[in-house]
Amino acid sequence: MAKSVNRRDWLKYSSLATLGLGFRLPVMGNEEGILKSYGAEKGLINLSSNENPYGISPKAKEAVMQLIGEAHRYQYNIASLQSFKKQLATKYGVEENQVLLTPGSGEALGLLPRVYNKGNLVTAYPTFGILPSAAKKIGTKVIEVPLNASKAHDLNAMLKAVSTETSLVYICNPANPSSTIVSPAALKNFCIEASKNAVVAVDEAYIDYLDTPDNESMIGLIEKNPNVMVIGTFSKIHAMAGLRIGFIIASAAHIKTMSDNYFVRTQFAMSVLSMTAAQASLNDSEHHKISKQKNEIARKYGYDELRKLNIECIPSYTNFLFFPLGNYPGNFSENMLKQNIFLRSDTYNGEKWARASVGTLDEMKQFIAVMKREWKS
């Protein structure tokens, strides 16, 4: 399946004229440079950015309030925060020297291709855009392998694309923007084989929305396959998109390589309050459970209602929905925005698609109400 459009030429968003704004929005799969909450006071329902609408853990809120008086300090001067990396390592069953903290996983995704830049990058198409976009900016050859017919990673085709000329492989699982997954067994086999030639970075931003056995992390591969690394974030199930806390788990050797190079200042860049909130949220399983359950209810409602409209929505394993627009005339996202629904639409391989975050159940009901009008118009 050959690409018919360049990534740069994917369907562009129109300006938010209805809200009196002059900026333009990026394509879906790339969360950079977007004013996500603007217009909420005018009734805008923001389903554009895959945020957790239920807010941070009550324990995280309490921790932030208790430490607010220390916000004038650098994080290395706060004694209670010095154990955060160790706690994160313990949570994921690794050693402390296998953890690298970053101000959001986006920072990690933007820097990884700068560290591992001695060959080409193999990734899916479409995928979350930060890492491949960063690679292109520095002149790295990016090999984009189209998703399969189910809109999941085509692991066989990706493995064939990996060669001795490959420096980095990027897998986003669960996938953004397609909301699909590959089985842990299949992904394990892929990572083992691909890591013989290149570093394999597995982005697990949405893994906490999965049920057993699909929620198996690739962290367990690292000990015997040191070229495998996992990127995580507190932006999704922890609802800390605005607090910017992410991490990479990898072999100690790779962590040192990253720390000594482009990542040297990322530890310093995290705020006291962000780290405090993440530390408190790390083991708040009740908050994670509630967020996951509410997401499942709202997601199922949205999925079922879209299917009733004869929209072949892709079965979602995330906190967003991905669905085809068929022969829809005009700019779908622009038309939805005029009706106060802020989401993403795009074109790849000549097909029009939309991505809508799963909001609260009430927000999804409003979204479906607009869809019923818009889809008939």
C-alpha positions in Angstrom: 0.0 0.0 0.0 1.9 3.0 -1.3 1.6 6.4 0.3 -0.3 8.9 -1.7 0.6 12.0 0.3 3.6 13.3 2.2 3.2 13.5 6.0 3.7 17.2 5.7 0.8 17.4 3.3 -1.7 15.6 5.5 -4.9 17.3 5.8 -4.3 20.7 7.5 -6.6 22.1 10.1 -8.2 25.4 9.5 -7.8 28.3 11.9 -10.2 28.5 14.8 -12.1 31.3 13.3 -15.2 30.5 15.2 -13.3 31.1 18.4 -11.5 34.2 17.2 -8.1 32.5 17.0 -5.5 32.9 14.3 -3.3 29.8 14.8 -3.4 26.5 12.9 -3.6 23.1 14.4 -1.1 20.2 13.7 -2.1 16.9 12.2 -3.3 14.1 14.5 -0.6 12.0 16.1 1.4 15.1 16.8 0.4 16.9 20.0 2.9 19.7 19.8 2.0 23.4 19.5 -1.7 23.2 20.2 -3.8 25.4 22.6 -5.8 22.5 23.9 -8.2 24.1 26.4 -9.0 27.3 24.6 -12.7 27.8 24.2 -13.9 25.7 27.1 -15.6 28.7 28.6 -17.6 28.9 25.3 -18.8 25.3 25.5 -16.0 23.7 23.5 -15.7 20.0 24.1 -12.0 19.1 23.7 -11.6 15.6 22.2 -8.4 16.4 20.5 -5.5 15.4 22.7 -6.2 12.1 24.4 -6.1 13.6 27.8 -7.6 11.9 30.9 -10.6 14.1 31.7 -10.9 12.9 35.3 -8.0 14.8 36.8 -5.1 13.8 38.9 -5.1 11.5 41.9 -6.5 13.0 45.1 -3.2 11.8 46.7 -1.3 13.7 44.1 -3.3 16.9 44.8 -2.6 16.6 48.5 1.1 16.0 47.9 1.3 19.1 45.7 -0.4 21.2 48.3 1.9 20.0 51.1 5.0 20.8 49.0 3.8 24.1 47.5 5.9 26.0 50.0 9.0 24.4 48.6 8.3 25.3 45.0 11.1 27.9 45.1 13.6 25.1 45.4 15.2 23.0 42.7 14.1 19.4 42.8 17.6 18.2 43.8 17.3 20.2 47.0 14.1 18.4 48.1 15.0 15.4 50.1 11.7 13.6 49.6 12.1 13.6 45.8 15.5 11.9 45.8 13.8 8.5 46.1 11.4 9.0 43.2 13.6 7.3 40.6 14.2 4.3 42.9 10.4 4.0 43.6 9.8 4.1 39.8 12.4 1.4 39.3 10.9 -0.8 42.0 7.4 -0.3 40.5 8.6 -1.7 37.2 11.0 -4.3 38.5 14.3 -2.8 37.3 17.4 -1.2 38.8 17.6 2.6 39.5 20.3 3.0 36.9 17.9 1.6 34.3 15.6 4.6 34.6 15.9 8.0 33.0 13.3 10.7 33.9 12.2 13.2 31.4 9.7 16.2 31.4 7.0 14.3 29.6 7.5 11.4 27.2 7.4 13.8 24.4 10.8 15.1 25.4 12.2 11.5 25.3 10.6 10.9 21.9 12.2 14.1 20.5 15.7 13.4 21.8 15.9 9.6 21.1 16.5 10.0 17.3 19.3 12.5 18.1 21.2 10.0 20.2 20.6 7.0 17.9 21.2 8.7 14.5 23.9 6.6 12.9 21.4 4.9 10.5 17.8 4.9 9.4 14.6 4.8 11.4 11.9 2.2 10.9 8.4 3.1 12.1 4.8 2.6 11.3 2.7 4.9 9.2 0.8 6.7 10.6 2.1 6.8 14.1 2.6 9.3 16.9 4.6 12.0 15.1 7.1 13.4 17.5 9.9 10.8 17.1 9.8 10.4 13.3 9.4 14.1 12.8 12.4 14.8 15.0 14.4 12.2 13.0 13.4 13.9 9.7 14.5 17.3 11.0 18.1 16.1 11.5 18.2 14.4 8.1 17.7 10.8 9.2 16.1 8.5 6.6 12.7 7.4 7.9 11.2 4.2 6.6 7.5 4.3 7.2 5.7 1.0 7.0 1.9 1.3 6.5 -0.4 -0.2 9.0 -2.1 -3.5 8.0 -5.7 -3.9 7.0 -6.8 -3.9 10.7 -4.9 -0.6 11.2 -2.4 -2.3 13.5 1.4 -2.4 13.2 2.5 -4.7 10.4 5.2 -6.3 12.3 6.3 -8.7 9.6 6.7 -5.9 7.1 8.5 -3.7 9.7 10.9 -6.5 10.5 11.7 -6.9 6.8 12.5 -3.1 6.7 15.0 -3.4 9.6 18.6 -3.9 8.4 22.2 -3.4 9.4 21.6 0.2 8.2 18.9 0.7 10.9 19.8 2.6 14.0 16.4 3.0 15.7 13.0 1.3 15.5 9.9 2.9 17.0 6.7 1.0 18.0 3.8 2.8 19.7 1.7 0.1 21.3 -1.2 0.7 21.9 -1.0 2.7 18.7 -1.7 6.4 18.2 -3.6 7.4 16.2 -5.2 4.0 15.2 -6.0 2.8 18.8 -5.0 -0.8 17.9 -2.6 -3.2 19.6 -0.5 -6.1 18.6 -0.3 -9.2 20.9 2.5 -9.3 23.5 3.8 -12.5 22.0 4.0 -11.1 18.5 5.6 -7.9 19.8 8.1 -9.8 21.9 9.2 -11.8 18.9 9.5 -8.6 16.9 11.6 -6.8 19.5 13.9 -9.7 20.0 14.7 -10.0 16.3 14.7 -6.3 15.5 17.0 -5.5 18.5 19.7 -7.6 16.9 20.3 -4.8 14.4 19.0 -1.7 16.1 17.7 0.0 19.3 13.9 -0.8 19.6 12.0 1.9 21.4 8.5 0.8 22.5 6.2 3.6 23.5 3.7 2.3 26.1 1.9 5.6 26.8 -1.5 3.8 26.7 -0.7 0.4 28.2 -2.5 1.1 31.4 -5.8 1.1 29.5 -5.3 -2.6 28.5 -6.6 -5.6 30.3 -4.7 -8.8 31.1 -3.1 -10.4 29.2 -2.7 -7.6 26.6 -1.2 -5.2 29.2 2.2 -7.0 29.3 5.0 -4.5 29.1 8.2 -5.1 27.0 10.3 -4.1 30.0 10.8 -7.8 30.8 12.8 -8.2 27.5 15.5 -5.7 28.5 17.7 -8.0 30.6 18.4 -10.4 27.8 17.8 -8.0 24.9 19.6 -4.8 25.9 18.7 -2.9 22.7 15.0 -2.9 23.8 13.8 0.2 25.7 10.4 1.3 26.9 9.0 4.8 27.1 6.4 5.6 29.7 4.4 8.7 30.7 2.3 10.0 33.6 0.1 11.9 31.0 -2.6 9.3 30.4 -3.9 7.0 33.3 -2.2 9.4 35.8 -3.9 12.4 34.1 -0.8 14.5 34.4 -0.5 15.7 30.8 0.1 19.3 32.0 2.6 18.3 34.7 5.0 16.8 32.2 6.5 13.6 33.7 7.8 10.8 31.5 10.5 8.1 31.7 12.6 5.7 29.7 13.5 2.2 31.1 16.4 0.6 29.3 19.7 -1.1 30.0 22.1 0.7 32.3 24.5 1.2 29.3 21.8 2.9 27.2 20.7 5.0 30.1 24.3 6.2 30.6 24.6 7.0 26.8 21.4 9.0 26.8 22.2 10.8 30.1 25.7 11.7 28.9 24.4 13.1 25.6 21.2 14.9 24.6 19.4 14.0 27.8 22.0 15.5 30.1 19.7 18.4 31.2 16.3 16.6 31.2 16.6 15.6 34.9 17.1 19.3 35.8 14.1 20.3 33.7 11.4 18.7 35.9 9.6 20.7 38.5 9.3 20.0 42.2 5.6 19.9 42.1 5.4 17.6 39.0 7.7 15.1 40.6 5.8 15.3 43.9 2.5 14.6 42.1 3.9 11.7 40.1 5.5 10.2 43.2 2.1 10.3 45.0 0.2 8.9 42.0 2.6 6.1 41.3 0.9 3.6 43.5 -2.6 5.1 43.7 -4.2 2.0 42.0 -7.7 3.1 43.0 -7.4 6.3 41.0 -6.0 4.4 38.0 -8.8 1.8 38.3 -11.6 4.5 38.4 -10.1 6.3 35.4 -9.8 3.1 33.4 -13.4 2.0 34.3 -14.9 5.4 33.4 -12.9 5.4 30.1 -14.2 2.0 29.2 -17.8 3.0 29.7 -17.5 6.2 27.7 -15.4 4.5 25.0 -17.9 1.7 24.6 -20.8 4.2 24.3 -19.0 6.2 21.7 -17.9 3.1 19.7 -21.4 1.6 19.8 -23.1 4.8 18.7 -20.6 5.4 15.8 -21.3 1.8 14.6 -25.0 2.5 14.7 -24.3 5.4 12.3 -22.7 2.8 10.0 -19.2 4.2 10.8 -16.7 1.4 10.9 -14.9 2.6 14.0 -11.8 0.6 14.7 -12.0 -1.4 18.0 -10.2 0.8 20.5 -7.8 -0.3 23.3 -7.0 3.3 24.3 -8.7 6.5 25.4 -9.5 7.6 21.9 -11.5 6.4 18.9 -10.3 6.1 15.3 -12.8 6.0 12.5 -13.0 6.3 8.7 -14.7 9.3 7.1 -15.4 7.6 3.8 -16.5 10.1 1.2 -17.3 12.8 3.7 -17.2 16.1 1.8 -15.1 19.0 3.1 -13.0 19.4 6.2 -14.5 17.2 9.0 -12.6 18.6 11.9 -13.4 22.1 10.8 -17.1 21.4 10.5 -17.2 19.6 13.9 -15.3 22.6 15.5 -18.0 24.9 14.3 -20.3 22.8 16.5 -18.0 23.0 19.5 -16.5 19.6 19.1 -12.7 19.8 18.9 -11.1 16.6 17.4 -8.6 15.6 14.7 -9.0 14.5 11.1 -6.4 13.5 8.6 -5.7 11.8 5.3 -3.2 9.0 4.7 -2.9 6.7 1.8 -5.8 8.5 0.2 -8.2 7.7 3.0 -9.9 10.2 5.3 -9.8 9.4 9.0 -10.8 11.0 12.3 -9.5 10.6 15.9 -11.7 11.6 18.8 -10.5 11.4 22.4 -12.7 9.6 24.9 -14.1 12.3 27.2 -16.5 11.9 30.0 -19.7 10.0 29.3 -21.6 13.3 29.1 -19.1 14.7 26.7 -19.4 11.6 24.5 -23.1 12.0 24.4 -22.8 15.5 23.2 -20.2 14.3 20.6 -22.6 11.6 19.3 -25.5 14.1 19.2 -23.4 16.3 16.9 -22.3 13.3 14.9 -25.8 12.3 14.2 -26.5 15.7 12.7 -23.2 16.1 10.9 -23.2 12.6 9.5 -26.6 13.1 7.9 -25.8 16.5 6.5 
